[in-house]
């Protein structure tokens, strides 16, 4: 009676550990791939809530405000990409 019960317990523990390790490995892989291209906050959200991820994105009605700074293009073309400006 002890052997079958022990086999069930060991199988359950082994299965749980395997699933945990596999899931952890997958999360690390996803973070590694996406973190090169996407903000780390977004990557964490994808990993924590994969059901929110949809191929093709989603449609939303938004309002966008564009503002033009006088002579910005001319200033930007003269500066290097690493130039930081005071706030």
N, CA, C and O atoms as a printed pandas DataFrame, in Angstrom:
     atom_number atom_name residue_name chain_id  residue_number  x_coord  y_coord  z_coord
0              1         N          UNK        A               1    0.828   -1.197    0.000
1              2        CA          UNK        A               1    0.000    0.000    0.000
2              3         C          UNK        A               1    0.872    1.261    0.000
3              4         O          UNK        A               1    0.485    2.277   -0.578
4              5         N          UNK        A               2    2.023    1.207    0.631
5              6        CA          UNK        A               2    2.893    2.371    0.728
6              7         C          UNK        A               2    3.537    2.677   -0.616
7              8         O          UNK        A               2    3.657    3.847   -0.981
8              9         N          UNK        A               3    3.949    1.672   -1.353
9             10        CA          UNK        A               3    4.639    1.882   -2.629
10            11         C          UNK        A               3    3.788    2.630   -3.650
11            12         O          UNK        A               3    4.280    3.596   -4.232
12            13         N          UNK        A               4    2.529    2.237   -3.902
13            14        CA          UNK        A               4    1.713    3.000   -4.857
14            15         C          UNK        A               4    1.467    4.438   -4.397
15            16         O          UNK        A               4    1.488    5.364   -5.207
16            17         N          UNK        A               5    1.237    4.619   -3.105
17            18        CA          UNK        A               5    1.009    5.962   -2.582
18            19         C          UNK        A               5    2.270    6.808   -2.721
19            20         O          UNK        A               5    2.194    7.975   -3.105
20            21         N          UNK        A               6    3.407    6.238   -2.418
21            22        CA          UNK        A               6    4.683    6.928   -2.562
22            23         C          UNK        A               6    4.952    7.278   -4.025
23            24         O          UNK        A               6    5.460    8.358   -4.326
24            25         N          UNK        A               7    4.612    6.369   -4.924
25            26        CA          UNK        A               7    4.791    6.622   -6.363
26            27         C          UNK        A               7    3.931    7.798   -6.824
27            28         O          UNK        A               7    4.378    8.623   -7.621
28            29         N          UNK        A               8    2.708    7.874   -6.325
29            30        CA          UNK        A               8    1.810    8.978   -6.691
30            31         C          UNK        A               8    2.352   10.305   -6.164
31            32         O          UNK        A               8    2.349   11.306   -6.881
32            33         N          UNK        A               9    2.814   10.317   -4.924
33            34        CA          UNK        A               9    3.333   11.543   -4.326
34            35         C          UNK        A               9    4.597   11.998   -5.056
35            36         O          UNK        A               9    4.740   13.179   -5.371
36            37         N          UNK        A              10    5.506   11.072   -5.322
37            38        CA          UNK        A              10    6.745   11.419   -6.017
38            39         C          UNK        A              10    6.437   11.899   -7.442
39            40         O          UNK        A              10    7.054   12.849   -7.923
40            41         N          UNK        A              11    5.494   11.252   -8.106
41            42        CA          UNK        A              11    5.111   11.674   -9.461
42            43         C          UNK        A              11    4.523   13.085   -9.452
43            44         O          UNK        A              11    4.843   13.898  -10.319
44            45         N          UNK        A              12    3.666   13.374   -8.474
45            46        CA          UNK        A              12    3.058   14.698   -8.368
46            47         C          UNK        A              12    4.117   15.767   -8.121
47            48         O          UNK        A              12    4.108   16.817   -8.764
48            49         N          UNK        A              13    5.024   15.501   -7.194
49            50        CA          UNK        A              13    6.090   16.461   -6.894
50            51         C          UNK        A              13    6.986   16.656   -8.116
51            52         O          UNK        A              13    7.344   17.785   -8.451
52            53         N          UNK        A              14    7.346   15.568   -8.774
53            54        CA          UNK        A              14    8.182   15.663   -9.975
54            55         C          UNK        A              14    7.511   16.456  -11.077
55            56         O          UNK        A              14    8.143   17.279  -11.740
56            57         N          UNK        A              15    6.219   16.200  -11.271
57            58        CA          UNK        A              15    5.459   16.913  -12.294
58            59         C          UNK        A              15    5.372   18.403  -11.977
59            60         O          UNK        A              15    5.525   19.236  -12.871
60            61         N          UNK        A              16    5.130   18.741  -10.729
61            62        CA          UNK        A              16    5.040   20.137  -10.307
62            63         C          UNK        A              16    6.367   20.861  -10.504
63            64         O          UNK        A              16    6.391   21.983  -11.011
64            65         N          UNK        A              17    7.455   20.238  -10.113
65            66        CA          UNK        A              17    8.781   20.839  -10.276
66            67         C          UNK        A              17    9.098   21.017  -11.759
67            68         O          UNK        A              17    9.609   22.063  -12.160
68            69         N          UNK        A              18    8.802   20.011  -12.573
69            70        CA          UNK        A              18    9.060   20.096  -14.015
70            71         C          UNK        A              18    8.271   21.247  -14.641
71            72         O          UNK        A              18    8.818   22.020  -15.428
72            73         N          UNK        A              19    6.994   21.362  -14.294
73            74        CA          UNK        A              19    6.167   22.449  -14.844
74            75         C          UNK        A              19    6.686   23.818  -14.403
75            76         O          UNK        A              19    6.693   24.756  -15.200
76            77         N          UNK        A              20    7.114   23.946  -13.162
77            78        CA          UNK        A              20    7.646   25.207  -12.661
78            79         C          UNK        A              20    8.916   25.593  -13.417
79            80         O          UNK        A              20    9.058   26.734  -13.857
80            81         N          UNK        A              21    9.833   24.648  -13.566
81            82        CA          UNK        A              21   11.096   24.919  -14.256
82            83         C          UNK        A              21   10.842   25.263  -15.720
83            84         O          UNK        A              21   11.461   26.184  -16.252
84            85         N          UNK        A              22    9.956   24.546  -16.365
85            86        CA          UNK        A              22    9.638   24.814  -17.779
86            87         C          UNK        A              22    9.007   26.190  -17.946
87            88         O          UNK        A              22    9.363   26.926  -18.866
88            89         N          UNK        A              23    8.078   26.542  -17.071
89            90        CA          UNK        A              23    7.426   27.848  -17.155
90            91         C          UNK        A              23    8.416   28.973  -16.885
91            92         O          UNK        A              23    8.390   30.003  -17.559
92            93         N          UNK        A              24    9.276   28.781  -15.913
93            94        CA          UNK        A              24   10.299   29.786  -15.578
94            95         C          UNK        A              24   11.250   29.997  -16.756
95            96         O          UNK        A              24   11.611   31.128  -17.082
96            97         N          UNK        A              25   11.644   28.909  -17.379
97            98        CA          UNK        A              25   12.538   28.976  -18.538
98            99         C          UNK        A              25   11.871   29.743  -19.690
99           100         O          UNK        A              25   12.515   30.541  -20.370
100          101         N          UNK        A              26   10.585   29.492  -19.895
101          102        CA          UNK        A              26    9.846   30.172  -20.955
102          103         C          UNK        A              26    9.746   31.673  -20.664
103          104         O          UNK        A              26    9.899   32.485  -21.577
104          105         N          UNK        A              27    9.492   32.051  -19.414
105          106        CA          UNK        A              27    9.399   33.472  -19.058
106          107         C          UNK        A              27   10.729   34.178  -19.281
107          108         O          UNK        A              27   10.761   35.301  -19.785
108          109         N          UNK        A              28   11.823   33.527  -18.908
109          110        CA          UNK        A              28   13.148   34.117  -19.105
110          111         C          UNK        A              28   13.429   34.286  -20.598
111          112         O          UNK        A              28   14.000   35.295  -21.011
112          113         N          UNK        A              29   13.031   33.307  -21.403
113          114        CA          UNK        A              29   13.235   33.385  -22.847
114          115         C          UNK        A              29   12.425   34.529  -23.454
115          116         O          UNK        A              29   12.933   35.277  -24.289
116          117         N          UNK        A              30   11.188   34.662  -23.040
117          118        CA          UNK        A              30   10.336   35.746  -23.551
118          119         C          UNK        A              30   10.924   37.098  -23.161
119          120         O          UNK        A              30   11.007   38.002  -23.992
120          121         N          UNK        A              31   11.334   37.240  -21.897
121          122        CA          UNK        A              31   11.930   38.502  -21.455
122          123         C          UNK        A              31   13.182   38.817  -22.246
123          124         O          UNK        A              31   13.411   39.968  -22.617
124          125         N          UNK        A              32   13.996   37.807  -22.507
125          126        CA          UNK        A              32   15.233   38.020  -23.259
126          127         C          UNK        A              32   14.964   38.487  -24.677
127          128         O          UNK        A              32   15.650   39.378  -25.179
128          129         N          UNK        A              33   13.969   37.894  -25.331
129          130        CA          UNK        A              33   13.664   38.258  -26.717
130          131         C          UNK        A              33   13.058   39.647  -26.822
131          132         O          UNK        A              33   13.482   40.450  -27.653
132          133         N          UNK        A              34   12.071   39.935  -25.987
133          134        CA          UNK        A              34   11.346   41.191  -26.106
134          135         C          UNK        A              34   12.066   42.379  -25.489
135          136         O          UNK        A              34   11.868   43.510  -25.933
136          137         N          UNK        A              35   12.891   42.154  -24.483
137          138        CA          UNK        A              35   13.508   43.277  -23.787
138          139         C          UNK        A              35   14.466   44.063  -24.668
139          140         O          UNK        A              35   14.824   45.193  -24.338
140          141         N          UNK        A              36   14.882   43.481  -25.782
141          142        CA          UNK        A              36   15.745   44.208  -26.712
142          143         C          UNK        A              36   14.969   45.255  -27.505
143          144         O          UNK        A              36   15.550   46.223  -27.996
144          145         N          UNK        A              37   13.676   45.064  -27.628
145          146        CA          UNK        A              37   12.875   45.919  -28.503
146          147         C          UNK        A              37   11.781   46.707  -27.777
147          148         O          UNK        A              37   11.307   47.723  -28.286
148          149         N          UNK        A              38   11.380   46.242  -26.593
149          150        CA          UNK        A              38   10.220   46.802  -25.917
150          151         C          UNK        A              38   10.616   47.232  -24.498
151          152         O          UNK        A              38   11.509   46.642  -23.890
152          153         N          UNK        A              39    9.957   48.239  -23.993
153          154        CA          UNK        A              39   10.171   48.724  -22.635
154          155         C          UNK        A              39   10.023   47.572  -21.636
155          156         O          UNK        A              39    9.096   46.773  -21.766
156          157         N          UNK        A              40   10.914   47.468  -20.641
157          158        CA          UNK        A              40   10.839   46.373  -19.664
158          159         C          UNK        A              40    9.501   46.272  -18.926
159          160         O          UNK        A              40    9.090   45.173  -18.552
160          161         N          UNK        A              41    8.828   47.384  -18.714
161          162        CA          UNK        A              41    7.512   47.360  -18.072
162          163         C          UNK        A              41    6.508   46.606  -18.939
163          164         O          UNK        A              41    5.694   45.834  -18.433
164          165         N          UNK        A              42    6.574   46.838  -20.242
165          166        CA          UNK        A              42    5.681   46.154  -21.177
166          167         C          UNK        A              42    6.006   44.656  -21.206
167          168         O          UNK        A              42    5.099   43.824  -21.238
168          169         N          UNK        A              43    7.282   44.320  -21.197
169          170        CA          UNK        A              43    7.691   42.911  -21.196
170          171         C          UNK        A              43    7.164   42.213  -19.949
171          172         O          UNK        A              43    6.649   41.099  -20.038
172          173         N          UNK        A              44    7.285   42.854  -18.782
173          174        CA          UNK        A              44    6.767   42.266  -17.548
174          175         C          UNK        A              44    5.260   42.054  -17.633
175          176         O          UNK        A              44    4.745   41.038  -17.166
176          177         N          UNK        A              45    4.563   42.999  -18.221
177          178        CA          UNK        A              45    3.109   42.878  -18.380
178          179         C          UNK        A              45    2.760   41.701  -19.291
179          180         O          UNK        A              45    1.812   40.966  -19.014
180          181         N          UNK        A              46    3.511   41.517  -20.368
181          182        CA          UNK        A              46    3.283   40.391  -21.287
182          183         C          UNK        A              46    3.527   39.072  -20.574
183          184         O          UNK        A              46    2.743   38.133  -20.711
184          185         N          UNK        A              47    4.608   38.999  -19.817
185          186        CA          UNK        A              47    4.936   37.755  -19.115
186          187         C          UNK        A              47    3.911   37.444  -18.028
187          188         O          UNK        A              47    3.513   36.291  -17.864
188          189         N          UNK        A              48    3.483   38.460  -17.288
189          190        CA          UNK        A              48    2.542   38.243  -16.195
190          191         C          UNK        A              48    1.106   38.022  -16.658
191          192         O          UNK        A              48    0.329   37.348  -15.982
192          193         N          UNK        A              49    0.752   38.591  -17.816
193          194        CA          UNK        A              49   -0.623   38.470  -18.331
194          195         C          UNK        A              49   -0.590   38.132  -19.821
195          196         O          UNK        A              49   -0.932   38.981  -20.644
196          197         N          UNK        A              50   -0.188   36.913  -20.186
197          198        CA          UNK        A              50   -0.096   36.560  -21.614
198          199         C          UNK        A              50   -1.446   36.569  -22.338
199          200         O          UNK        A              50   -1.489   36.661  -23.564
200          201         N          UNK        A              51   -2.544   36.475  -21.587
201          202        CA          UNK        A              51   -3.863   36.488  -22.217
202          203         C          UNK        A              51   -4.183   37.854  -22.833
203          204         O          UNK        A              51   -5.049   37.947  -23.703
204          205         N          UNK        A              52   -3.499   38.907  -22.395
205          206        CA          UNK        A              52   -3.715   40.240  -22.956
206          207         C          UNK        A              52   -3.038   40.426  -24.310
207          208         O          UNK        A              52   -3.360   41.358  -25.048
208          209         N          UNK        A              53   -2.109   39.547  -24.631
209          210        CA          UNK        A              53   -1.351   39.660  -25.868
210          211         C          UNK        A              53   -2.180   39.118  -27.026
211          212         O          UNK        A              53   -2.622   37.970  -27.001
212          213         N          UNK        A              54   -2.386   39.948  -28.035
213          214        CA          UNK        A              54   -3.144   39.543  -29.218
214          215         C          UNK        A              54   -2.365   39.910  -30.465
215          216         O          UNK        A              54   -1.888   41.037  -30.598
216          217         N          UNK        A              55   -2.236   38.956  -31.379
217          218        CA          UNK        A              55   -1.582   39.257  -32.645
218          219         C          UNK        A              55   -2.437   40.243  -33.417
219          220         O          UNK        A              55   -3.661   40.114  -33.440
220          221         N          UNK        A              56   -1.822   41.211  -34.038
221          222        CA          UNK        A              56   -2.558   42.212  -34.792
222          223         C          UNK        A              56   -2.927   43.429  -33.961
223          224         O          UNK        A              56   -3.438   44.413  -34.495
224          225         N          UNK        A              57   -2.669   43.371  -32.647
225          226        CA          UNK        A              57   -2.953   44.517  -31.796
226          227         C          UNK        A              57   -4.429   44.667  -31.501
227          228         O          UNK        A              57   -5.193   43.706  -31.595
228          229         N          UNK        A              58   -4.822   45.861  -31.147
229          230        CA          UNK        A              58   -6.224   46.148  -30.883
230          231         C          UNK        A              58   -6.542   47.564  -31.339
231          232         O          UNK        A              58   -5.676   48.439  -31.340
232          233         N          UNK        A              59   -7.777   47.774  -31.720
233          234        CA          UNK        A              59   -8.199   49.087  -32.196
234          235         C          UNK        A              59   -8.767   49.890  -31.031
235          236         O          UNK        A              59   -9.544   49.383  -30.222
236          237         N          UNK        A              60   -8.358   51.155  -30.969
237          238        CA          UNK        A              60   -8.873   52.069  -29.957
238          239         C          UNK        A              60   -9.065   53.427  -30.590
239          240         O          UNK        A              60   -8.332   53.806  -31.503
240          241         N          UNK        A              61  -10.042   54.153  -30.108
241          242        CA          UNK        A              61  -10.234   55.523  -30.550
242          243         C          UNK        A              61   -9.463   56.408  -29.586
243          244         O          UNK        A              61   -9.750   56.437  -28.390
244          245         N          UNK        A              62   -8.483   57.128  -30.114
245          246        CA          UNK        A              62   -7.597   57.934  -29.290
246          247         C          UNK        A              62   -7.532   59.364  -29.804
247          248         O          UNK        A              62   -7.858   59.642  -30.958
248          249         N          UNK        A              63   -7.116   60.245  -28.946
249          250        CA          UNK        A              63   -6.828   61.614  -29.323
250          251         C          UNK        A              63   -5.337   61.831  -29.161
251          252         O          UNK        A              63   -4.771   61.512  -28.116
252          253         N          UNK        A              64   -4.699   62.372  -30.187
253          254        CA          UNK        A              64   -3.255   62.592  -30.156
254          255         C          UNK        A              64   -3.002   64.079  -30.357
255          256         O          UNK        A              64   -3.609   64.712  -31.221
256          257         N          UNK        A              65   -2.110   64.622  -29.562
257          258        CA          UNK        A              65   -1.772   66.038  -29.650
258          259         C          UNK        A              65   -0.356   66.169  -30.182
259          260         O          UNK        A              65    0.587   65.650  -29.585
260          261         N          UNK        A              66   -0.208   66.855  -31.296
261          262        CA          UNK        A              66    1.104   67.121  -31.867
262          263         C          UNK        A              66    1.430   68.594  -31.660
263          264         O          UNK        A              66    0.591   69.467  -31.886
264          265         N          UNK        A              67    2.640   68.853  -31.235
265          266        CA          UNK        A              67    3.061   70.222  -31.011
266          267         C          UNK        A              67    4.389   70.436  -31.723
267          268         O          UNK        A              67    5.264   69.571  -31.691
268          269         N          UNK        A              68    4.534   71.565  -32.352
269          270        CA          UNK        A              68    5.755   71.865  -33.085
270          271         C          UNK        A              68    6.578   72.867  -32.286
271          272         O          UNK        A              68    6.068   73.897  -31.844
272          273         N          UNK        A              69    7.840   72.557  -32.110
273          274        CA          UNK        A              69    8.757   73.474  -31.442
274          275         C          UNK        A              69    9.502   74.225  -32.535
275          276         O          UNK        A              69   10.037   73.621  -33.465
276          277         N          UNK        A              70    9.530   75.538  -32.415
277          278        CA          UNK        A              70   10.140   76.362  -33.452
278          279         C          UNK        A              70   11.601   75.969  -33.679
279          280         O          UNK        A              70   12.385   75.878  -32.734
280          281         N          UNK        A              71   11.949   75.741  -34.940
281          282        CA          UNK        A              71   13.303   75.383  -35.380
282          283         C          UNK        A              71   13.819   74.075  -34.783
283          284         O          UNK        A              71   15.031   73.870  -34.719
284          285         N          UNK        A              72   12.933   73.196  -34.350
285          286        CA          UNK        A              72   13.367   71.946  -33.722
286          287         C          UNK        A              72   14.160   71.074  -34.698
287          288         O          UNK        A              72   15.192   70.516  -34.326
288          289         N          UNK        A              73   13.696   70.953  -35.928
289          290        CA          UNK        A              73   14.390   70.111  -36.896
290          291         C          UNK        A              73   15.804   70.597  -37.113
291          292         O          UNK        A              73   16.735   69.791  -37.131
292          293         N          UNK        A              74   15.987   71.874  -37.274
293          294        CA          UNK        A              74   17.318   72.433  -37.497
294          295         C          UNK        A              74   18.224   72.167  -36.282
295          296         O          UNK        A              74   19.387   71.798  -36.445
296          297         N          UNK        A              75   17.696   72.352  -35.085
297          298        CA          UNK        A              75   18.466   72.097  -33.858
298          299         C          UNK        A              75   18.811   70.612  -33.748
299          300         O          UNK        A              75   19.947   70.258  -33.429
300          301         N          UNK        A              76   17.838   69.748  -34.010
301          302        CA          UNK        A              76   18.053   68.305  -33.884
302          303         C          UNK        A              76   19.067   67.794  -34.894
303          304         O          UNK        A              76   19.857   66.903  -34.580
304          305         N          UNK        A              77   19.055   68.346  -36.101
305          306        CA          UNK        A              77   20.001   67.893  -37.124
306          307         C          UNK        A              77   21.432   68.281  -36.787
307          308         O          UNK        A              77   22.368   67.610  -37.222
308          309         N          UNK        A              78   21.621   69.350  -36.022
309          310        CA          UNK        A              78   22.964   69.795  -35.661
310          311         C          UNK        A              78   23.535   69.051  -34.453
311          312         O          UNK        A              78   24.752   69.038  -34.268
312          313         N          UNK        A              79   22.698   68.436  -33.636
313          314        CA          UNK        A              79   23.186   67.789  -32.411
314          315         C          UNK        A              79   23.378   66.290  -32.629
315          316         O          UNK        A              79   22.788   65.689  -33.527
316          317         N          UNK        A              80   24.221   65.712  -31.782
317          318        CA          UNK        A              80   24.455   64.268  -31.863
318          319         C          UNK        A              80   23.368   63.545  -31.074
319          320         O          UNK        A              80   22.725   64.152  -30.218
320          321         N          UNK        A              81   23.151   62.254  -31.348
321          322        CA          UNK        A              81   22.091   61.506  -30.638
322          323         C          UNK        A              81   22.325   61.402  -29.138
323          324         O          UNK        A              81   21.366   61.209  -28.390
324          325         N          UNK        A              82   23.553   61.521  -28.677
325          326        CA          UNK        A              82   23.842   61.355  -27.257
326          327         C          UNK        A              82   23.786   62.672  -26.479
327          328         O          UNK        A              82   24.051   62.679  -25.277
328          329         N          UNK        A              83   23.451   63.771  -27.129
329          330        CA          UNK        A              83   23.380   65.058  -26.463
330          331         C          UNK        A              83   22.202   65.072  -25.505
331          332         O          UNK        A              83   21.086   64.709  -25.875
332          333         N          UNK        A              84   22.455   65.491  -24.274
333          334        CA          UNK        A              84   21.346   65.622  -23.313
334          335         C          UNK        A              84   21.136   67.103  -23.037
335          336         O          UNK        A              84   22.087   67.879  -22.952
336          337         N          UNK        A              85   19.886   67.471  -22.901
337          338        CA          UNK        A              85   19.508   68.860  -22.676
338          339         C          UNK        A              85   18.949   68.997  -21.270
339          340         O          UNK        A              85   18.295   68.078  -20.776
340          341         N          UNK        A              86   19.192   70.124  -20.618
341          342        CA          UNK        A              86   18.634   70.320  -19.271
342          343         C          UNK        A              86   17.105   70.416  -19.336
343          344         O          UNK        A              86   16.536   70.869  -20.329
344          345         N          UNK        A              87   16.470   69.983  -18.269
345          346        CA          UNK        A              87   14.993   70.000  -18.225
346          347         C          UNK        A              87   14.472   71.404  -18.025
347          348         O          UNK        A              87   13.259   71.609  -17.964
